[in-house]
Amino acid sequence: MVTQLNVFMENKRGRLYEIASTLGKAGINIKGFSVADMADFGIFRLIVADPERAREVLKSAGFAVSESRVVVVAVPDEPGGLARVLEVVNEGNVAIEYLYIIAQTKLAFAFEDNERGAALLKAAGIPVLDQEDIARL
């Protein structure tokens, strides 16, 4: 599984830029991200090669950061590729909390049960990536 950073931020202009700029100045490349907004606050979910360092950089800049684990899989880059992956999840009856695409054809899943979701996907021959794989993207 892969570590995802969750940055909690006020819903105000420039906040995403501040986070991205902070990481960029520290030489940290964002491999994938998702933004979920609510009325007053948002969550910037991101995947980076070195999550421990990114967390420390963001915290030292005053951002509220937490970590969670997601399952990242390689989706076949062909018609029906996404449907094949989702079919495995659907037939395995694992609830998807959210998902987003990273690095072109990589998806980061947060399942209700990450271990079970990862095991189902692996058993179906779908490559599941780890943190070292992310660093090589």
Protein Blocks (a to p, Z undefined) as FASTA:
>chain_A
ZZdddddddddehklmmmmmmmmmnopacfbdcddddfkbccdddddfblmlmmmmmmmn
opacddddddddddddbehklmmmmmmmmmnopacfbdcdeehiaccdddfblmlmmmmm
mmnopacddfklmmmZZ
